[in-house]
Amino acid sequence: MKIGQVAKAAGVSCDALRFYEERGLIRSTRAANGYRHYHPDTVQLVHYIRTAQQLGFSLAEVGENLPALWQSSNEPAERLAAVFAQKLAAIDERIAQLQGLRRALSERAQAVCPLAPGLDDSHTRG
């Protein structure tokens, strides 16, 4: 498939495909005229990449997990479930950190003097 065909089928721009290729997420071969040609499975792969991004995965994380998904002796669904579980744990940890930060900020906002003892607030005055 030519780049325009893949882009249209996957619902992305040609620039996005070039970017994914530069990042090593997809591959193409070059024809004698220099045009990129993609395997038809690339459309499915681009859908996977886009879905992973929508679920909060970085392109680096997508790239790390691609070989395991396509070359794993386990079912891809099992591997994806493990990847999702790891991502959920990371999100839960980040939520806990943000909740702690929110509590600390809320306590400071309600305090008579929101600055920590010993801090000089003269830097906030114009």
trRosetta pair geometry for C-beta under 8 A, 3 or more apart (Angstrom, degrees):
i j d omega theta_ij theta_ji phi_ij phi_ji
1 5 4.4 -126 -172 90 99 126
1 6 5.0 118 118 -56 126 88
1 9 7.5 -47 -169 12 154 142
1 37 6.8 134 60 -162 34 65
1 38 4.9 -40 67 67 92 88
1 39 7.5 4 19 111 96 8
1 40 5.8 109 -24 -89 121 60
1 42 6.9 -141 55 45 125 121
1 43 7.6 22 49 -41 169 104
2 5 4.9 93 57 6 73 106
2 6 7.3 -147 95 -4 36 88
2 35 6.3 -31 -130 167 100 125
2 36 7.1 108 -154 82 56 69
2 37 6.4 -40 -90 -105 50 64
2 38 7.6 104 -146 18 3 88
3 6 5.8 -57 -148 38 32 108
3 7 6.1 35 155 -22 67 108
3 14 5.1 67 146 -134 117 101
3 17 5.7 172 -153 90 95 151
3 18 7.7 24 -146 -55 139 84
3 28 7.5 -10 -77 -107 91 156
3 35 7.4 -138 -3 -173 102 84
3 36 4.8 62 -54 69 109 116
3 38 6.9 103 -88 -15 52 116
4 7 5.5 -52 -143 36 31 114
4 8 6.2 29 159 -17 65 106
4 14 6.4 -25 -85 -79 59 117
5 8 6.0 -56 -148 37 27 108
5 9 6.2 21 157 -13 64 112
6 9 5.8 -60 -143 43 29 108
6 10 5.8 10 164 -4 67 117
6 17 6.0 98 100 -108 122 148
6 38 4.8 24 -63 52 147 149
6 42 5.4 -21 -135 100 133 123
6 43 5.9 -145 -144 -75 75 79
6 46 7.0 125 169 -15 101 149
7 10 6.3 -68 -138 48 21 98
7 11 8.0 -149 168 32 51 5
7 12 5.5 -104 -144 80 70 67
7 13 6.0 0 -153 -175 124 16
7 14 4.9 -55 -68 -68 152 61
7 16 7.4 127 -124 53 96 100
7 17 5.7 -97 -78 -23 90 131
8 11 7.6 27 -179 -70 26 38
9 43 4.6 -49 117 -119 123 132
10 17 7.7 119 55 -78 144 106
10 42 7.6 -70 -55 124 136 80
10 43 4.9 -154 -68 -141 92 69
10 46 3.9 4 -148 93 148 140
10 47 6.2 -137 -140 -52 86 73
10 50 7.5 156 172 -17 100 136
11 50 7.7 16 79 -72 104 174
12 16 4.1 -97 169 74 117 145
12 17 6.3 134 102 -47 120 81
12 46 6.0 -122 7 176 138 132
12 50 6.9 -150 -67 -72 120 130
13 16 4.6 109 56 -2 77 98
13 17 7.3 -138 100 -1 49 82
14 17 5.6 -51 -155 35 39 113
14 18 6.4 41 148 -19 68 103
15 18 5.6 -52 -148 37 35 112
15 19 6.2 37 152 -21 66 105
16 19 5.5 -54 -148 37 32 114
16 20 6.3 33 153 -19 66 104
16 46 7.9 92 123 -150 114 119
17 20 5.7 -51 -146 36 32 111
17 21 6.3 33 153 -20 64 106
17 26 6.8 -59 -157 67 75 147
17 36 7.9 162 131 106 124 155
17 38 7.7 -83 -165 -61 132 148
17 46 7.1 -36 -99 -102 85 135
18 21 5.6 -57 -150 37 31 113
18 22 6.4 35 151 -22 66 103
19 22 5.6 -50 -148 33 33 112
19 23 6.4 24 154 -11 64 108
20 23 5.8 -61 -149 43 31 108
20 25 4.3 -78 -172 65 86 119
20 26 4.8 40 125 13 115 107
20 46 6.9 -124 -26 -109 177 88
20 49 6.3 29 -123 180 132 174
20 59 7.9 -141 -114 -143 70 124
21 24 7.6 50 -178 -70 32 21
21 25 7.2 -89 -72 52 26 73
21 26 5.3 -58 -81 75 69 86
21 27 6.8 117 -131 -103 89 27
21 28 6.1 -26 -117 3 138 104
21 36 7.7 -82 -83 -137 166 148
23 59 5.7 -38 -179 157 161 131
23 63 6.4 -120 150 -72 102 135
24 63 6.1 68 84 -137 100 125
25 45 7.5 162 152 155 87 114
25 49 5.9 71 168 -101 141 139
25 59 6.8 -82 -59 -166 138 98
25 62 6.4 17 -120 115 124 116
25 63 5.6 -95 -86 -88 84 88
25 66 6.7 169 -141 -53 68 157
26 38 7.0 -2 164 -131 121 120
26 42 5.4 74 -154 -142 125 104
26 45 5.8 138 -99 110 100 135
26 46 6.7 1 -69 -69 144 85
26 49 7.8 -74 -43 -33 105 148
27 38 7.7 142 92 -126 49 77
27 39 7.8 28 78 5 89 107
27 42 7.9 -134 54 -96 55 114
28 36 4.0 10 154 -165 157 100
28 37 5.9 141 -169 62 93 37
28 38 5.0 -55 -105 -78 92 72
28 42 7.8 27 -80 -91 80 156
29 36 7.5 131 67 -156 35 55
29 37 5.1 -29 64 63 85 97
30 34 5.9 -21 -168 -142 112 35
30 35 7.0 144 -153 70 63 35
30 36 6.4 -40 -98 -97 64 49
30 37 7.4 158 -103 15 15 86
31 34 6.9 -38 69 31 73 19
31 35 4.7 0 35 56 117 88
31 36 8.0 -116 2 -48 86 5
31 37 5.8 87 -44 -26 96 118
38 42 4.1 -48 169 9 123 160
39 42 5.4 128 66 -28 68 94
40 43 6.5 -29 179 9 56 108
41 44 5.4 -49 -166 37 61 112
41 45 6.1 63 138 -23 78 105
42 45 5.2 -56 -147 40 38 116
42 46 6.2 40 154 -22 70 102
43 46 5.9 -53 -149 34 29 109
43 47 6.6 32 150 -19 62 103
44 47 5.6 -52 -152 34 34 114
44 48 6.5 38 148 -21 65 102
45 48 5.5 -49 -152 32 35 115
45 49 6.5 37 150 -21 65 102
45 66 7.9 47 -151 -136 108 118
46 49 5.5 -48 -147 34 36 114
46 50 6.3 34 155 -17 66 105
47 50 5.9 -56 -146 39 30 109
47 51 6.2 30 156 -18 65 109
48 51 5.9 -58 -146 38 28 110
48 52 6.2 29 155 -20 64 108
48 62 7.8 140 127 -153 90 112
48 69 7.9 154 -176 132 152 164
49 52 5.8 -57 -150 36 27 112
49 53 6.5 29 152 -19 63 105
49 59 7.5 27 -162 -121 106 80
49 62 5.5 73 -129 -173 75 153
50 53 5.7 -52 -150 34 32 112
50 54 6.5 32 152 -18 64 105
51 54 5.6 -55 -151 36 33 112
51 55 6.4 26 152 -14 65 109
52 55 5.7 -62 -149 42 32 109
52 57 4.1 -47 167 53 92 134
52 61 7.4 -160 166 98 123 101
52 62 4.8 124 107 -97 152 108
52 65 8.0 180 -130 62 149 133
53 56 7.9 110 -179 -20 30 8
53 57 6.2 -86 -83 66 33 77
53 58 7.9 51 -114 -124 73 18
53 59 7.2 8 -88 -67 105 71
53 62 7.2 -26 -57 -51 76 138
55 84 7.8 -58 167 -116 145 93
55 87 7.3 50 140 139 108 160
56 87 6.7 139 85 -177 112 125
56 91 7.0 56 115 -83 163 122
57 61 4.4 -125 -167 87 92 127
57 62 5.4 112 130 -57 123 82
57 65 7.9 -57 -161 19 146 137
57 87 6.7 -63 -80 -108 90 142
58 61 4.7 100 53 5 76 99
58 62 7.1 -134 99 -4 43 85
59 62 5.3 -48 -147 35 38 116
59 63 6.2 41 153 -20 66 104
60 63 5.7 -55 -150 37 30 112
60 64 6.4 34 151 -23 63 105
61 64 5.6 -51 -147 32 34 114
61 65 6.4 16 160 -7 65 111
61 87 7.8 88 178 -91 151 111
62 65 6.3 -74 -153 44 27 100
62 66 6.4 43 154 -45 66 99
63 66 5.9 -36 -143 5 32 117
64 68 8.0 5 139 4 61 116
65 68 5.5 -65 -158 46 54 111
65 69 5.8 56 149 -29 82 107
65 79 7.6 151 -169 152 100 110
65 83 5.3 51 -127 -112 146 145
66 69 5.7 -60 -147 33 30 111
66 70 6.4 1 169 1 67 111
67 70 6.5 -73 -144 47 27 93
67 71 5.4 -22 177 24 70 121
68 71 6.8 -71 -116 56 18 82
68 72 5.1 44 176 -62 62 111
68 79 5.6 -180 136 -162 101 139
69 72 6.3 -24 -121 -3 12 117
69 76 5.1 52 -167 -136 79 99
69 79 5.5 -175 -102 101 60 140
69 80 6.8 54 -115 -63 108 84
70 76 7.5 24 -80 -96 38 118
72 75 7.8 -31 102 62 116 11
72 76 6.7 137 51 -88 121 55
72 78 7.9 -149 130 73 142 99
72 79 4.9 157 8 -61 173 144
74 78 4.4 -97 161 76 121 131
74 79 5.5 140 86 -49 118 90
75 78 4.6 96 62 0 86 102
75 79 7.2 -159 93 -3 47 84
76 79 5.5 -58 -149 40 38 111
76 80 6.1 39 154 -20 71 106
77 80 5.7 -52 -144 38 31 112
77 81 6.3 37 153 -24 63 103
78 81 5.7 -51 -150 31 31 114
78 82 6.7 30 152 -17 62 103
79 82 5.8 -54 -154 35 34 111
79 83 6.4 33 150 -18 66 106
80 83 5.5 -54 -146 38 35 112
80 84 6.1 36 155 -20 68 106
81 84 5.7 -53 -145 38 29 111
81 85 6.3 34 153 -23 63 105
82 85 5.6 -51 -147 33 31 113
82 86 6.6 33 153 -18 63 103
83 86 5.8 -54 -153 35 32 112
83 87 6.4 30 150 -17 65 107
84 87 5.6 -55 -147 38 34 111
84 88 6.2 38 153 -22 67 104
85 88 5.6 -50 -146 35 31 114
85 89 6.5 34 153 -20 62 103
86 89 5.8 -53 -152 34 31 112
86 90 6.6 30 151 -17 64 105
87 90 5.6 -54 -150 37 34 111
87 91 6.3 34 152 -19 67 105
88 91 5.6 -54 -145 38 32 111
88 92 6.2 35 154 -21 66 105
89 92 5.7 -51 -145 35 30 113
89 93 6.4 33 153 -20 62 105
90 93 5.7 -53 -150 35 31 113
90 94 6.4 30 152 -17 64 106
91 94 5.7 -56 -148 39 32 111
91 95 6.3 36 152 -22 66 104
92 95 5.6 -51 -146 34 31 113
92 96 6.5 34 153 -20 63 103
93 96 5.8 -53 -152 34 31 112
93 97 6.6 32 150 -18 64 104
94 97 5.5 -51 -149 35 35 113
94 98 6.3 32 153 -17 67 106
95 98 5.7 -57 -146 40 31 109
95 99 6.2 34 154 -22 66 105
96 99 5.7 -52 -145 34 30 112
96 100 6.6 33 154 -18 62 104
97 100 5.8 -55 -154 35 31 112
97 101 6.5 30 150 -17 65 106
98 101 5.4 -51 -146 38 36 114
98 102 6.2 40 152 -23 66 104
99 102 5.5 -50 -146 34 32 114
99 103 6.5 36 153 -21 64 101
100 103 5.7 -51 -149 33 32 111
100 104 6.5 30 153 -16 64 106
101 104 5.8 -56 -149 38 32 111
101 105 6.3 28 154 -16 66 107
102 105 5.8 -57 -146 40 30 109
102 106 6.1 32 155 -21 65 108
103 106 5.7 -57 -146 37 29 112
103 107 6.3 31 155 -20 64 105
104 107 5.8 -52 -148 34 29 111
104 108 6.5 27 153 -16 63 107
105 108 5.6 -56 -149 38 33 111
105 109 6.1 34 153 -22 67 106
106 109 5.6 -53 -144 35 31 112
106 110 6.4 19 159 -10 64 110
107 110 6.1 -66 -149 43 28 103
107 111 6.4 41 151 -40 64 103
108 111 5.5 -45 -148 14 34 119
108 114 4.2 75 168 -159 84 89
108 115 7.8 67 -157 -66 111 21
109 114 6.0 28 -89 -112 28 131
111 114 5.1 140 62 -91 105 51
115 119 4.5 -128 170 75 114 121
115 121 5.2 -135 -47 -63 157 112
116 119 4.9 80 62 -11 79 122
120 123 6.9 91 106 -9 90 90
121 124 5.1 -34 179 25 83 115
121 125 7.2 88 129 -25 79 94
122 125 5.6 -51 -157 26 49 114
